[in-house]
Amino acid sequence: MNRQLVHVIQIISLLFSINLIAGPEDWRVALCISEDPQHQMNVSWQNVTMLDTPRVQLAINSPLAKFYKDSREVVVEADIMVLSDSTNVYVYSAKMTELEPEISYAYRVGSENEWSEWYVFQTASEKNDSFRFLYFGDPQNGLLSHVSRAIRAGYKQAPDAAFLTIAGDLVSVPGIDQNWEDLFHAAGWIFGQVPLAPVMGNHAYYIDGKWLKHYSQYWRPHFTLPENGVETLPETNYYFHYQGVLFVVLNGNEQLKEQAEWLDNTLSQEKSRWIIISIHQPLYATGKGRDGSKRRDAFLSVIDKHEVDLVLQGHDHTFGRTYPLKGGQAVKKRQKGTVYINSVSGSKQYKLAPAIDEVFAITDGYTQFYHVIDVQPTKLKLSSYTVDGELKDEVTIKPSHRR
């Protein structure tokens, strides 16, 4: 075979691989939670080629084969993201509004000549009905090899999850696009069907081999999230209500004082039965050489004041669940305290070394976890599973007497 023919074959192979990347199965479709999940869900996706008249089609999830005949189109916003290698990716987002509560919908994204598959989701109820959701600690590393099994195991355990939250460091180096590709391949269609409520970690600030003061430009193109937090931290500090739960996402990397003031004001107006917070960096550390004092100084007094029920965290690449705490100490049986949990879903694991004695009820290291949180009007149950399905820990939380 002559060199010219080999070169032609290589070019054809390259073009074929690019075409595969551009296919709908690789569009990184992300269904995202909104500030009003009873009436709205958001979606983002990407493509390496510009779509002609990008669209989202939305329909009631009818059993009829031609359910799509009654679909409606949703306005799509388009933008261009420049990758670190100077290539362009076209990013799209849409807000599916005017939805009815507790209804199953089907949607797809694309354009007139090219569509994704149909995804299905259900809106929240107007009542404080029981539901469950999934929580994962840091993915970050081993996205294809390890995180894939954690996400799939979690979904198998709770296929009816109302939403899915990841406590930061979704990828290790956000400027390397392959990281994001691996994450979305690991999750597959699950990210397009279970609404996401992601948390920003410190690795979102790791760009071109340097730690920067401002987070990566690659975060927001992948997700369309509420913008109801501190104005200078759009889509990284936000909240939403879901069937009796106020779920708050904090950005543990910057503007902690501003967020603490915002959190205090937000919780002062809150009447939800349950308050759950997620932040990447834990207030009580389980990883060697870590402490958590900076976030405790910023948020602990607010959390104690408003009797927050549960705080979901990552960062330490270990597992640990505290006793119910107040003022840094375990409370007595009938007193109200806050339960804090650290977890990890990826392959990067640290040495287990709790920084403060007598606050953790259980710890574990060098193990991948996923967690199911069952929310009921009278109790909240946190179940922690290893990725092989073993129930490692379970705790029941009673609501605050103040709510």
C-alpha positions as a printed NumPy array, in Angstrom:
array([[  0.   ,   0.   ,   0.   ],
       [  1.566,   3.3  ,  -1.05 ],
       [  1.953,   6.256,   1.271],
       [ -0.561,   8.403,  -0.625],
       [ -3.295,   5.809,  -0.207],
       [ -2.486,   5.424,   3.504],
       [ -2.748,   9.191,   3.9  ],
       [ -6.162,   9.23 ,   2.186],
       [ -7.409,   6.442,   4.467],
       [ -6.19 ,   8.346,   7.529],
       [ -8.043,  11.483,   6.423],
       [-11.245,   9.502,   5.811],
       [-10.929,   7.874,   9.249],
       [-10.454,  11.27 ,  10.887],
       [-13.474,  12.713,   9.129],
       [-15.534,   9.69 ,  10.156],
       [-14.508,  10.094,  13.806],
       [-15.422,  13.787,  13.73 ],
       [-18.814,  12.886,  12.291],
       [-19.354,  10.461,  15.177],
       [-18.504,  13.178,  17.691],
       [-21.008,  15.468,  16.008],
       [-23.826,  12.92 ,  16.249],
       [-26.836,  13.462,  18.548],
       [-25.677,  10.687,  20.874],
       [-22.667,  12.859,  21.785],
       [-24.379,  16.194,  22.257],
       [-23.956,  16.207,  26.068],
       [-27.625,  16.749,  26.731],
       [-28.122,  17.973,  30.312],
       [-31.601,  18.31 ,  31.776],
       [-31.232,  20.853,  34.584],
       [-33.338,  21.828,  37.549],
       [-35.011,  25.238,  37.502],
       [-36.059,  27.592,  40.29 ],
       [-39.628,  26.377,  39.697],
       [-39.55 ,  22.616,  38.937],
       [-43.352,  22.44 ,  39.126],
       [-43.616,  24.544,  35.97 ],
       [-40.178,  24.651,  34.343],
       [-37.185,  22.493,  33.416],
       [-34.046,  23.614,  31.591],
       [-31.854,  21.875,  29.052],
       [-28.383,  22.433,  27.559],
       [-26.491,  20.651,  24.828],
       [-23.502,  21.077,  22.509],
       [-22.454,  20.318,  18.966],
       [-19.216,  20.709,  17.03 ],
       [-21.16 ,  21.953,  13.999],
       [-23.681,  24.761,  13.935],
       [-27.275,  23.57 ,  13.865],
       [-29.566,  25.269,  11.398],
       [-32.524,  26.656,  13.397],
       [-31.872,  24.783,  16.681],
       [-35.032,  23.609,  18.406],
       [-36.46 ,  21.828,  21.415],
       [-39.651,  19.865,  20.92 ],
       [-41.792,  19.177,  23.984],
       [-44.827,  16.924,  24.343],
       [-46.942,  15.164,  26.941],
       [-45.461,  11.69 ,  27.432],
       [-48.424,   9.841,  25.953],
       [-48.3  ,   6.055,  25.284],
       [-49.449,   6.702,  21.718],
       [-46.799,   6.061,  19.071],
       [-47.497,   9.466,  17.504],
       [-47.377,  11.389,  20.781],
       [-45.098,  13.919,  19.097],
       [-47.93 ,  15.165,  16.882],
       [-49.055,  17.374,  19.776],
       [-45.568,  18.695,  20.554],
       [-44.696,  22.355,  20.835],
       [-41.398,  24.091,  20.165],
       [-39.379,  25.93 ,  22.797],
       [-37.18 ,  28.974,  22.174],
       [-33.476,  28.086,  22.055],
       [-30.502,  30.327,  22.802],
       [-27.278,  29.612,  20.9  ],
       [-23.698,  30.633,  21.611],
       [-20.129,  29.69 ,  20.719],
       [-17.6  ,  28.313,  23.206],
       [-13.923,  28.475,  22.279],
       [-11.989,  25.483,  23.615],
       [ -8.438,  25.644,  24.913],
       [ -7.158,  24.372,  21.54 ],
       [ -8.915,  27.348,  19.84 ],
       [-11.578,  25.198,  18.195],
       [-15.238,  26.22 ,  18.41 ],
       [-18.124,  24.328,  19.96 ],
       [-21.707,  25.489,  19.504],
       [-23.713,  25.51 ,  22.72 ],
       [-27.484,  25.612,  23.079],
       [-29.87 ,  26.107,  25.972],
       [-33.603,  26.313,  26.476],
       [-36.063,  26.841,  29.304],
       [-39.134,  24.652,  29.026],
       [-41.724,  26.82 ,  30.74 ],
       [-45.5  ,  26.8  ,  31.288],
       [-45.446,  23.158,  32.364],
       [-48.13 ,  21.55 ,  34.507],
       [-47.241,  20.085,  37.919],
       [-46.828,  16.334,  38.316],
       [-46.976,  15.614,  34.581],
       [-44.69 ,  13.345,  32.547],
       [-43.175,  15.14 ,  29.543],
       [-41.039,  14.011,  26.623],
       [-38.576,  16.305,  24.869],
       [-35.85 ,  16.174,  22.252],
       [-33.243,  18.654,  21.057],
       [-31.821,  19.318,  17.607],
       [-32.922,  20.89 ,  14.35 ],
       [-35.216,  20.106,  11.446],
       [-32.86 ,  17.513,   9.957],
       [-31.12 ,  16.106,  13.052],
       [-32.617,  15.185,  16.431],
       [-31.593,  13.577,  19.668],
       [-33.633,  10.747,  21.102],
       [-36.714,  11.591,  23.155],
       [-36.03 ,  12.043,  26.879],
       [-38.697,  11.82 ,  29.572],
       [-39.029,  13.745,  32.855],
       [-41.733,  14.567,  35.384],
       [-42.459,  17.934,  36.949],
       [-42.706,  18.384,  40.702],
       [-45.981,  18.2  ,  42.587],
       [-47.626,  21.227,  44.203],
       [-48.105,  19.094,  47.311],
       [-45.419,  18.109,  49.796],
       [-45.53 ,  14.524,  48.549],
       [-42.749,  12.058,  49.349],
       [-39.916,  11.766,  46.815],
       [-36.294,  10.713,  46.591],
       [-33.164,  12.086,  44.96 ],
       [-29.573,  10.999,  44.292],
       [-26.395,  12.552,  45.671],
       [-22.831,  11.868,  44.543],
       [-19.514,  13.146,  45.867],
       [-16.686,  14.22 ,  43.558],
       [-16.468,  12.397,  40.214],
       [-13.316,  14.256,  38.985],
       [-11.117,  11.269,  38.02 ],
       [-11.716,   7.879,  36.468],
       [-14.786,   9.27 ,  34.753],
       [-15.222,   6.487,  32.211],
       [-13.695,   3.684,  34.244],
       [-15.128,   4.399,  37.716],
       [-17.716,   7.169,  37.775],
       [-19.78 ,   5.361,  35.154],
       [-20.499,   2.489,  37.514],
       [-21.334,   4.836,  40.391],
       [-23.893,   6.801,  38.371],
       [-25.428,   3.657,  36.913],
       [-25.571,   1.927,  40.288],
       [-27.245,   4.967,  41.812],
       [-29.8  ,   5.116,  39.023],
       [-30.481,   1.393,  39.384],
       [-31.122,   1.91 ,  43.099],
       [-33.37 ,   4.945,  42.555],
       [-34.69 ,   5.043,  38.969],
       [-37.498,   7.288,  40.197],
       [-35.097,   9.953,  41.503],
       [-36.623,  13.428,  41.225],
       [-33.211,  15.   ,  40.606],
       [-29.491,  14.289,  40.888],
       [-26.918,  16.437,  42.665],
       [-23.128,  16.199,  42.42 ],
       [-21.124,  17.944,  45.154],
       [-18.467,  19.587,  42.999],
       [-15.382,  18.77 ,  40.918],
       [-17.355,  17.165,  38.138],
       [-14.143,  17.039,  36.1  ],
       [-10.507,  17.454,  37.041],
       [ -9.353,  19.95 ,  34.384],
       [-12.29 ,  21.825,  32.826],
       [-10.135,  23.281,  30.052],
       [ -9.51 ,  19.79 ,  28.681],
       [-12.662,  19.034,  26.737],
       [-12.033,  15.28 ,  26.879],
       [-12.818,  15.46 ,  30.617],
       [-16.33 ,  16.684,  29.895],
       [-16.787,  14.18 ,  27.1  ],
       [-15.842,  11.355,  29.471],
       [-18.238,  12.6  ,  32.151],
       [-21.19 ,  12.751,  29.804],
       [-20.333,   9.353,  28.325],
       [-20.171,   7.947,  31.861],
       [-23.695,   9.179,  32.585],
       [-25.139,   8.585,  29.119],
       [-28.826,   9.321,  28.738],
       [-29.28 ,   9.613,  32.529],
       [-28.107,  13.25 ,  32.447],
       [-30.751,  13.966,  29.816],
       [-33.561,  12.427,  31.845],
       [-32.886,  13.075,  35.55 ],
       [-32.729,  16.828,  36.33 ],
       [-29.254,  17.904,  37.451],
       [-28.423,  20.19 ,  40.372],
       [-24.604,  20.343,  40.158],
       [-22.3  ,  22.095,  42.618],
       [-19.184,  24.006,  41.604],
       [-15.915,  22.678,  43.045],
       [-12.445,  24.159,  43.311],
       [-11.286,  22.396,  40.137],
       [-13.585,  24.671,  38.159],
       [-10.902,  27.274,  38.899],
       [ -8.046,  25.141,  37.546],
       [ -7.443,  26.452,  34.038],
       [ -4.397,  25.978,  31.787],
       [ -2.37 ,  24.514,  34.636],
       [ -3.049,  27.449,  36.992],
       [ -5.413,  28.131,  39.88 ],
       [ -7.355,  31.277,  39.019],
       [ -9.631,  33.569,  40.997],
       [-12.517,  33.198,  38.542],
       [-14.111,  29.91 ,  37.629],
       [-13.864,  28.174,  34.279],
       [-15.725,  29.462,  31.249],
       [-16.617,  25.827,  30.514],
       [-19.055,  25.503,  33.438],
       [-22.092,  27.489,  32.333],
       [-22.232,  26.218,  28.719],
       [-22.807,  22.702,  30.075],
       [-25.692,  23.608,  32.407],
       [-28.675,  25.954,  32.543],
       [-29.383,  26.551,  36.238],
       [-31.271,  29.032,  38.444],
       [-29.801,  32.523,  38.754],
       [-31.406,  33.452,  42.067],
       [-28.324,  33.513,  44.317],
       [-25.646,  36.15 ,  44.765],
       [-25.702,  38.117,  41.511],
       [-21.962,  37.846,  40.931],
       [-22.082,  34.021,  41.148],
       [-24.698,  33.135,  38.516],
       [-25.557,  29.434,  38.226],
       [-23.02 ,  28.52 ,  40.916],
       [-24.974,  29.772,  43.953],
       [-28.703,  29.102,  43.677],
       [-31.742,  27.461,  45.25 ],
       [-34.993,  25.748,  44.352],
       [-38.006,  24.29 ,  46.122],
       [-39.103,  20.714,  45.621],
       [-42.145,  19.248,  47.409],
       [-41.451,  20.604,  50.879],
       [-37.649,  20.915,  50.516],
       [-35.59 ,  24.057,  50.104],
       [-32.425,  22.929,  48.321],
       [-29.555,  25.437,  48.417],
       [-26.322,  25.23 ,  46.422],
       [-23.356,  27.251,  47.684],
       [-20.121,  28.091,  45.886],
       [-17.467,  27.246,  48.463],
       [-14.64 ,  28.857,  46.495],
       [-15.228,  32.596,  46.716],
       [-17.38 ,  35.391,  48.133],
       [-18.15 ,  33.353,  51.248],
       [-19.12 ,  36.392,  53.321],
       [-21.555,  37.581,  50.661],
       [-23.069,  34.124,  50.354],
       [-23.411,  33.783,  54.13 ],
       [-25.386,  37.032,  54.269],
       [-27.503,  35.896,  51.321],
       [-28.068,  32.504,  52.959],
       [-29.15 ,  34.06 ,  56.245],
       [-31.61 ,  36.327,  54.456],
       [-32.939,  33.495,  52.294],
       [-33.453,  31.106,  55.218],
       [-35.055,  33.833,  57.342],
       [-37.941,  33.898,  54.855],
       [-38.192,  30.136,  54.522],
       [-41.16 ,  27.997,  55.576],
       [-40.225,  24.711,  53.927],
       [-40.407,  21.555,  56.002],
       [-36.826,  20.644,  55.139],
       [-33.656,  22.618,  54.374],
       [-30.795,  20.883,  52.551],
       [-27.539,  22.576,  51.523],
       [-24.864,  21.323,  49.156],
       [-21.349,  22.753,  49.044],
       [-18.167,  21.276,  47.649],
       [-15.685,  21.942,  50.459],
       [-16.831,  20.325,  53.723],
       [-17.252,  22.168,  56.985],
       [-15.928,  19.075,  58.786],
       [-13.035,  17.425,  56.971],
       [-12.331,  13.714,  56.567],
       [ -9.241,  13.992,  54.341],
       [ -5.691,  14.116,  55.649],
       [ -4.273,  17.631,  55.943],
       [ -7.676,  19.323,  55.635],
       [ -9.673,  21.223,  58.199],
       [-12.76 ,  23.076,  56.949],
       [-12.42 ,  26.036,  59.293],
       [-12.778,  28.639,  56.526],
       [-16.265,  27.389,  55.583],
       [-17.228,  26.832,  59.229],
       [-16.32 ,  30.431,  60.002],
       [-18.453,  31.606,  57.083],
       [-21.537,  29.388,  57.3  ],
       [-21.779,  27.48 ,  60.587],
       [-23.557,  30.177,  62.59 ],
       [-26.154,  30.585,  59.813],
       [-26.678,  26.829,  59.512],
       [-27.113,  26.486,  63.282],
       [-29.382,  29.52 ,  63.508],
       [-31.814,  28.159,  60.935],
       [-31.509,  24.511,  61.979],
       [-30.536,  23.2  ,  58.55 ],
       [-31.316,  19.493,  58.3  ],
       [-28.615,  18.132,  55.991],
       [-25.416,  19.36 ,  54.307],
       [-24.067,  17.404,  51.291],
       [-20.332,  17.806,  50.538],
       [-17.36 ,  16.455,  48.586],
       [-13.733,  17.566,  48.138],
       [-12.044,  15.239,  50.674],
       [-12.276,  12.093,  48.486],
       [-13.358,  10.034,  51.477],
       [-16.667,   9.111,  53.095],
       [-17.898,  10.426,  56.433],
       [-21.271,  11.132,  58.034],
       [-21.454,  13.169,  61.22 ],
       [-23.714,  12.897,  64.194],
       [-26.347,  15.651,  64.286],
       [-24.236,  18.663,  65.23 ],
       [-24.742,  22.12 ,  66.651],
       [-21.883,  24.462,  67.456],
       [-19.444,  21.771,  66.387],
       [-20.645,  19.198,  68.907],
       [-22.996,  16.235,  68.789],
       [-26.408,  17.109,  70.193],
       [-28.403,  15.034,  72.653],
       [-31.009,  12.647,  71.286],
       [-34.021,  14.956,  71.414],
       [-32.183,  18.092,  70.311],
       [-32.074,  19.303,  66.731],
       [-28.734,  19.209,  64.946],
       [-27.43 ,  19.263,  61.387],
       [-26.102,  16.13 ,  59.699],
       [-23.071,  16.662,  57.434],
       [-21.833,  14.126,  54.916],
       [-18.705,  13.937,  52.724],
       [-18.521,  11.543,  49.805],
       [-16.634,  10.554,  46.647],
       [-17.789,   8.799,  43.476],
       [-14.586,   8.823,  41.408],
       [-11.307,   6.92 ,  41.43 ],
       [ -9.25 ,   9.608,  43.198],
       [ -9.198,   8.654,  46.877],
       [ -7.418,  10.283,  49.834],
       [ -6.218,   8.942,  53.143],
       [ -8.953,   9.008,  55.755],
       [ -8.069,  11.386,  58.606],
       [-10.933,  13.293,  60.282],
       [ -9.686,  16.691,  61.44 ],
       [-11.989,  16.953,  64.463],
       [-12.647,  14.169,  66.959],
       [-16.082,  12.922,  68.002],
       [-18.134,  14.5  ,  65.219],
       [-18.254,  11.593,  62.746],
       [-20.599,   8.689,  63.368],
       [-19.087,   6.662,  60.508],
       [-16.194,   7.029,  58.058],
       [-14.672,   4.978,  55.237],
       [-11.858,   5.361,  52.742],
       [-10.69 ,   4.185,  49.318],
       [-14.27 ,   3.316,  48.36 ],
       [-16.75 ,   4.711,  45.826],
       [-20.205,   5.704,  47.079],
       [-23.608,   6.911,  45.966],
       [-26.461,   8.072,  48.187],
       [-30.243,   8.041,  48.103],
       [-32.165,  10.656,  50.102],
       [-35.804,   9.783,  50.766],
       [-37.909,  12.797,  51.707],
       [-41.206,  12.368,  53.544],
       [-43.339,  14.929,  55.399],
       [-42.348,  13.476,  58.793],
       [-38.803,  12.235,  58.207],
       [-35.801,  12.388,  55.922],
       [-33.738,   9.221,  55.365],
       [-30.158,   9.299,  54.098],
       [-28.973,   5.935,  52.738],
       [-25.307,   5.523,  51.744],
       [-24.346,   2.71 ,  49.375],
       [-21.031,   1.46 ,  48.055],
       [-21.028,   1.076,  44.275],
       [-21.594,  -2.679,  44.528],
       [-24.955,  -1.978,  46.175],
       [-24.044,  -2.597,  49.819],
       [-25.914,  -0.379,  52.279],
       [-23.038,   1.097,  54.293],
       [-24.936,   3.572,  56.445],
       [-28.445,   4.857,  57.041],
       [-29.697,   7.687,  59.199],
       [-33.154,   9.177,  59.768],
       [-33.535,  12.897,  60.366],
       [-36.53 ,  14.499,  62.052],
       [-37.71 ,  17.98 ,  61.003],
       [-36.998,  21.092,  63.008],
       [-39.617,  22.238,  65.483],
       [-39.206,  25.74 ,  64.01 ],
       [-40.772,  24.704,  60.709]])
